[in-house]
Amino acid sequence: MDEKRKEFSRPVFETDALTRAEYIAAITHFYRAELDRANTWRMRLDTTTNWAIVSTIGIFSFAFSSGHPSASIIIGMYLVANFLFLEARRFRYFDVWKDRVRMVEINFYKPLLQRDLVSPTESWGSLVAADLLSPHFKITMKQAIKQRLQRNYLILFIILLAGWIGHFFLFPNATINDPSTDMMPWWIPVGLVIGLYFYLAYILIFTPPIIEPNLELWTRNDSKDIVRDF
Protein backbone atom coordinates (compact mmCIF):
# COMPACT_ATOMS: atom_id res chain seq x y z
CA MET A 1 0.00 0.00 0.00
CA ASP A 2 2.83 2.42 0.85
CA GLU A 3 4.58 1.61 -2.45
CA LYS A 4 1.43 2.49 -4.40
CA ARG A 5 1.15 5.79 -2.57
CA LYS A 6 4.78 6.59 -3.36
CA GLU A 7 4.19 5.73 -7.02
CA PHE A 8 1.18 8.04 -7.24
CA SER A 9 3.08 10.81 -5.43
CA ARG A 10 5.83 10.96 -8.03
CA PRO A 11 5.96 14.22 -9.99
CA VAL A 12 4.46 14.11 -13.45
CA PHE A 13 6.42 16.06 -16.05
CA GLU A 14 3.39 17.20 -18.05
CA THR A 15 1.42 18.53 -15.05
CA ASP A 16 3.82 19.44 -12.25
CA ALA A 17 5.56 22.81 -12.47
CA LEU A 18 9.33 22.94 -12.67
CA THR A 19 11.17 24.19 -9.65
CA ARG A 20 13.67 27.02 -9.95
CA ALA A 21 16.59 24.62 -9.55
CA GLU A 22 15.24 22.26 -12.20
CA TYR A 23 14.74 25.13 -14.64
CA ILE A 24 18.29 26.45 -14.16
CA ALA A 25 19.76 22.95 -14.52
CA ALA A 26 17.81 22.35 -17.74
CA ILE A 27 18.86 25.68 -19.27
CA THR A 28 22.49 25.05 -18.29
CA HIS A 29 22.58 21.64 -19.98
CA PHE A 30 20.76 23.01 -23.04
CA TYR A 31 23.27 25.86 -23.31
CA ARG A 32 26.22 23.46 -23.12
CA ALA A 33 24.70 21.22 -25.80
CA GLU A 34 24.05 24.10 -28.21
CA LEU A 35 27.50 25.54 -27.57
CA ASP A 36 29.05 22.16 -28.40
CA ARG A 37 27.09 22.03 -31.65
CA ALA A 38 28.21 25.54 -32.56
CA ASN A 39 31.84 24.67 -31.82
CA THR A 40 31.59 21.52 -33.95
CA TRP A 41 30.41 23.48 -36.97
CA ARG A 42 33.02 26.17 -36.25
CA MET A 43 35.73 23.52 -36.53
CA ARG A 44 34.28 22.42 -39.86
CA LEU A 45 34.64 25.99 -41.11
CA ASP A 46 38.33 25.94 -40.19
CA THR A 47 38.75 22.63 -42.03
CA THR A 48 37.33 24.04 -45.26
CA THR A 49 39.53 27.13 -45.01
CA ASN A 50 42.60 24.91 -44.56
CA TRP A 51 41.65 22.97 -47.70
CA ALA A 52 41.44 26.21 -49.66
CA ILE A 53 44.84 27.42 -48.41
CA VAL A 54 46.55 24.11 -49.13
CA SER A 55 44.95 23.97 -52.60
CA THR A 56 46.17 27.50 -53.38
CA ILE A 57 49.72 26.62 -52.36
CA GLY A 58 49.62 23.43 -54.43
CA ILE A 59 48.27 25.24 -57.49
CA PHE A 60 50.99 27.88 -57.29
CA SER A 61 53.68 25.24 -56.86
CA PHE A 62 52.45 23.46 -59.99
CA ALA A 63 51.86 26.55 -62.14
CA PHE A 64 55.18 28.23 -61.40
CA SER A 65 57.35 25.14 -61.58
CA SER A 66 58.84 24.66 -65.08
CA GLY A 67 56.33 27.11 -66.52
CA HIS A 68 53.17 25.01 -66.51
CA PRO A 69 50.09 26.47 -68.27
CA SER A 70 48.35 29.40 -66.63
CA ALA A 71 45.04 27.59 -67.09
CA SER A 72 45.88 25.61 -63.96
CA ILE A 73 45.54 28.82 -61.92
CA ILE A 74 42.06 29.39 -63.40
CA ILE A 75 41.12 25.87 -62.35
CA GLY A 76 42.47 26.73 -58.91
CA MET A 77 40.27 29.84 -58.74
CA TYR A 78 37.14 27.78 -59.28
CA LEU A 79 38.36 25.11 -56.90
CA VAL A 80 38.76 27.74 -54.16
CA ALA A 81 35.33 29.14 -55.13
CA ASN A 82 33.90 25.66 -54.57
CA PHE A 83 35.44 25.61 -51.09
CA LEU A 84 33.95 29.07 -50.49
CA PHE A 85 30.43 27.86 -51.35
CA LEU A 86 30.90 24.75 -49.21
CA GLU A 87 32.08 26.83 -46.28
CA ALA A 88 29.20 29.28 -46.71
CA ARG A 89 26.76 26.38 -46.46
CA ARG A 90 28.47 25.18 -43.30
CA PHE A 91 28.40 28.70 -41.91
CA ARG A 92 24.60 28.81 -42.27
CA TYR A 93 24.37 25.69 -40.10
CA PHE A 94 26.84 27.17 -37.60
CA ASP A 95 24.69 30.30 -37.48
CA VAL A 96 21.64 28.26 -36.39
CA TRP A 97 23.37 26.96 -33.26
CA LYS A 98 25.22 30.23 -32.63
CA ASP A 99 21.96 32.20 -32.59
CA ARG A 100 20.45 29.85 -30.03
CA VAL A 101 23.54 30.19 -27.85
CA ARG A 102 23.33 33.98 -28.08
CA MET A 103 19.62 33.93 -27.25
CA VAL A 104 20.32 32.01 -24.03
CA GLU A 105 23.31 34.18 -23.14
CA ILE A 106 21.45 37.46 -23.64
CA ASN A 107 18.16 36.48 -22.03
CA PHE A 108 19.25 34.06 -19.30
CA TYR A 109 22.85 34.57 -18.27
CA LYS A 110 22.95 38.33 -18.77
CA PRO A 111 20.04 39.03 -16.33
CA LEU A 112 21.44 36.40 -13.97
CA LEU A 113 24.87 38.04 -13.86
CA GLN A 114 23.39 41.51 -13.48
CA ARG A 115 21.11 40.42 -10.64
CA ASP A 116 18.21 41.85 -12.62
CA LEU A 117 16.04 38.91 -13.66
CA VAL A 118 14.27 40.60 -16.55
CA SER A 119 15.04 39.20 -19.99
CA PRO A 120 15.46 41.70 -22.85
CA THR A 121 13.28 39.46 -25.05
CA GLU A 122 10.06 38.66 -23.27
CA SER A 123 9.12 35.52 -25.24
CA TRP A 124 12.63 34.22 -25.89
CA GLY A 125 11.88 30.77 -24.45
CA SER A 126 8.96 30.28 -26.83
CA LEU A 127 11.09 31.42 -29.76
CA VAL A 128 13.86 28.95 -28.96
CA ALA A 129 11.31 26.16 -28.43
CA ALA A 130 9.71 26.89 -31.81
CA ASP A 131 13.13 26.91 -33.44
CA LEU A 132 13.84 23.49 -31.94
CA LEU A 133 10.64 22.13 -33.48
CA SER A 134 11.23 23.66 -36.93
CA PRO A 135 14.80 24.97 -37.20
CA HIS A 136 15.43 27.34 -40.07
CA PHE A 137 18.28 29.44 -41.40
CA LYS A 138 18.34 33.08 -40.37
CA ILE A 139 20.78 34.29 -43.01
CA THR A 140 20.75 33.84 -46.77
CA MET A 141 23.34 31.93 -48.77
CA LYS A 142 24.63 35.20 -50.25
CA GLN A 143 25.12 36.65 -46.77
CA ALA A 144 27.04 33.55 -45.74
CA ILE A 145 29.23 33.77 -48.86
CA LYS A 146 29.95 37.44 -48.16
CA GLN A 147 30.88 36.74 -44.54
CA ARG A 148 33.32 33.95 -45.42
CA LEU A 149 34.68 35.92 -48.38
CA GLN A 150 35.47 38.93 -46.20
CA ARG A 151 36.78 36.76 -43.39
CA ASN A 152 39.15 34.39 -45.22
CA TYR A 153 38.74 33.98 -48.96
CA LEU A 154 39.19 37.50 -50.32
CA ILE A 155 42.95 37.40 -49.80
CA LEU A 156 43.15 33.99 -51.49
CA PHE A 157 41.32 35.26 -54.59
CA ILE A 158 43.55 38.34 -54.72
CA ILE A 159 46.65 36.14 -54.57
CA LEU A 160 45.29 33.84 -57.29
CA LEU A 161 44.46 36.78 -59.55
CA ALA A 162 47.91 38.32 -59.02
CA GLY A 163 49.51 34.95 -59.72
CA TRP A 164 47.50 34.48 -62.91
CA ILE A 165 48.52 37.93 -64.20
CA GLY A 166 52.12 37.47 -63.10
CA HIS A 167 52.33 34.12 -64.86
CA PHE A 168 51.98 35.87 -68.24
CA PHE A 169 55.05 38.02 -67.54
CA LEU A 170 57.21 35.34 -65.93
CA PHE A 171 56.47 32.58 -68.45
CA PRO A 172 55.46 34.21 -71.76
CA ASN A 173 56.55 31.17 -73.77
CA ALA A 174 54.44 28.86 -71.66
CA THR A 175 51.44 31.11 -72.25
CA ILE A 176 51.96 31.13 -76.01
CA ASN A 177 52.44 27.36 -76.13
CA ASP A 178 49.66 26.64 -73.68
CA PRO A 179 47.75 23.60 -75.03
CA SER A 180 44.54 24.86 -73.42
CA THR A 181 44.66 28.10 -75.42
CA ASP A 182 45.25 26.16 -78.66
CA MET A 183 41.95 24.31 -78.15
CA MET A 184 39.83 27.37 -77.34
CA PRO A 185 39.73 31.12 -78.07
CA TRP A 186 41.75 33.32 -75.74
CA TRP A 187 38.65 35.11 -74.50
CA ILE A 188 37.17 32.00 -72.86
CA PRO A 189 39.73 31.72 -70.01
CA VAL A 190 39.74 35.51 -69.66
CA GLY A 191 35.95 35.51 -69.53
CA LEU A 192 35.97 32.79 -66.87
CA VAL A 193 38.24 34.89 -64.67
CA ILE A 194 36.32 38.12 -65.22
CA GLY A 195 32.98 36.40 -64.64
CA LEU A 196 34.10 34.87 -61.35
CA TYR A 197 35.55 38.10 -59.98
CA PHE A 198 32.54 40.14 -61.08
CA TYR A 199 30.33 37.72 -59.17
CA LEU A 200 32.51 38.03 -56.05
CA ALA A 201 32.43 41.83 -56.36
CA TYR A 202 28.65 41.72 -56.69
CA ILE A 203 28.39 39.65 -53.50
CA LEU A 204 30.62 42.07 -51.59
CA ILE A 205 28.88 45.24 -52.76
CA PHE A 206 25.19 44.40 -53.00
CA THR A 207 24.65 41.72 -50.33
CA PRO A 208 23.35 43.18 -47.03
CA PRO A 209 25.52 42.51 -43.97
CA ILE A 210 24.64 40.00 -41.28
CA ILE A 211 22.95 41.52 -38.24
CA GLU A 212 21.71 40.05 -34.99
CA PRO A 213 18.56 38.04 -35.77
CA ASN A 214 15.40 39.94 -34.86
CA LEU A 215 12.04 38.52 -33.82
CA GLU A 216 10.83 38.40 -37.42
CA LEU A 217 13.63 36.05 -38.42
CA TRP A 218 13.03 33.84 -35.38
CA THR A 219 9.31 33.51 -36.06
CA ARG A 220 9.59 33.05 -39.85
CA ASN A 221 8.33 29.69 -41.06
CA ASP A 222 9.49 29.57 -44.67
CA SER A 223 9.66 26.00 -45.93
CA LYS A 224 12.64 26.65 -48.20
CA ASP A 225 14.68 27.86 -45.22
CA ILE A 226 13.99 24.88 -42.97
CA VAL A 227 17.14 23.15 -41.74
CA ARG A 228 16.51 19.63 -43.01
CA ASP A 229 19.84 17.86 -42.49
CA PHE A 230 22.32 18.29 -39.68
N, C-alpha and C positions, 0 to 999 in steps of 0.2 A: 504493500500500500504506500509506503514512504517513497519507494522508487518511482511509482507512478506519479506521485505528487511532484517529485523532483523533475521528472520528464516534462510534465505540463508547465512547470515554472521556468523552463529554459527560455531565454529571450528568442523571439522570432524576428528575423532580419527584416521582413516586409512590414511588420507592424510596430515593433519597438523602436523608439527614437535612439539615435546614436548619442553616446555620451561625448563630452568635450574631448576626453582623452582618446576615444576611439576615432573621432573625426580627425584629430591632429595626426594620429598614427597613420590613418589611411591616406591623408594628403601627403605626408612625408614619403611613404612608400611609392605613391603615384609619381611624385616629383622625381624621385631617384630613378624610376623606370623610364620616364620620358627623357630625362637627362642622359641616360645610357643609350637610348635610341638615337638621340641627337648626336651624341659623340660617335656612335657607330657610323652614321652617315657622314659625319665630318671627316672621319678617317678615310672613307671612300672617296671624298673629294680630293684629299691629299694624294691618294693613289693615282687618280686620273691625271692630276697635274704632273706627277712624277713621270708617268708614261709620256706625256707631251714633251717634257724637257729632255728625256732620254732619246725620244724619236728625233727631236730637233738636232741634238748633238750627233746622232748617227747619220742623219741626212747630210749635215754639213761635212762630216768626215768622208762620206762617200762622194759628194759632189766636188769637193775641193782636192781630192786625192787623184792625181794623174789626169785631171781635167775631164771628169765625167760630165755627161750632158746636164745642162741646166734644167732640163725637164724634171729631173729628180727632185729639185727644190720645189717645183710646183706641186708635185705629188705630195711632198712633205707638208706644204701649206694646207692641202685638203685633208691630210691625215691629222694634223693638229686641229683643224676645224672640226673633224669628227670627234676628237677628244673633247673639244669645247662643248659640243652639243650633248655629248654623253654626260659631261660634268654638270651642265646646266640642268639636265633631267634629274640627276642625283641631288642637286641643290634644292630643287622644288620639294623633294621628299624630306631633305634635311630641314627645310623651312617649316614643314608641318609640325615636326616634333619640337623645333626651336620655339615656335609661337606658343605651343602649349606650356613649355617650360617658362617662358616669359610671362604668360598669363598667371601662372601660379606664383611666380616670384613677385609680380607687381601687386597682386590682389590678396595674397596670403602672407608671404614672408615680409613684405614691406610694412603692412600695418602691424604685424607682430613685432618687428624690430623697433618700430616707432612707438610702441605702446599706445597705438591709436587704432583700435580694431574696427576700422571703417574702410572697406575695400573701395578703390577708385571706380571699379566697374561693378555696379550693383548685382547684375545677373551673370557674373563671370562663371559661376559653377554650372549653370544651365548651358552656357555657351560651350564650355569644355565638354560637358556630357553629350551635347548634340554632336559635337565634332568627333567624339569617340564612336558614336553610332554611325555617322556618315562623314568620314574624314574627306576633306577636299583641299585642293591647292589654293593658296591665298595670293600667289603671284603668278604671272603669266610666264610662258616659256621665253618670250623675248626679254622680260625683266631678269630672268635667271641668266640668260646668255650675257646680257649687259653686265650683270654683277660679276660673273666669272671672267668676262673679258677685261673689265677694269682691274680686277683683283690680280689676275695671273697671266692671262693669255695675250694681252695687248703687246707686251714687251717681246713675246715669242714671235708674233706676227711681224713686228717691226724688224726684228733680227732676220727673219726669213726673207722679207722683202729686200732688205739691204744686201743680204747674201745673194739673192737672185740677180739684183742689179750689178753687184760687184763681180759676179761670175762672168758677165759679158766682157768686162775690162781685163780680168786676170787671165781668162782662157778664151780669147777671141777665136782661135782655131777650132777649139772644141765646140763653140757655138755654131760656127759655119758648117762643121762636119757632123753636127748633131743628127743622128738618124731619125729622131722624132720630128725634127723640122723638115726633113726630106719627105716625110709621109703626110704632112699636113701643112696648110698655109701658116705663115708666121703669126697671123693675127689671132689664131685660135689659142695658143698658149698665153699670149698677151691678154686676150679677152678673158680667159679663165682667171688670171691674176687680178685684172681690173674689176671683174664682176665680184670676186670674193671680197676684195677690200672695200668696194662700194657698199656691199651688204653689211660688212662690219661697221663702216662709218654710219650707215643708216641706223643700225641698232644703237650705237653710242649717242647719236644726236636726237633721234625722235622717240626713243623708248622712255617712258616715264620712270623715274627712280623708284626704288623700293622704299616704302614707308611702313611704319608700325601698323599692323592690321587693325582696322576699325571694326565697329560692330557690324557694319554692312557685310564685310568680307567674312566674318565669323558666321553670320546667319544665312549666307547665300547657299542655295541648294541647287546648283547647276550640275546637271548630270555629266556633262563633258569634263568637269573639273573634279569629279569624285576620284579619290585615291583608291585604285582598284587592286594594285599589287604592291606588296611591301618588300 
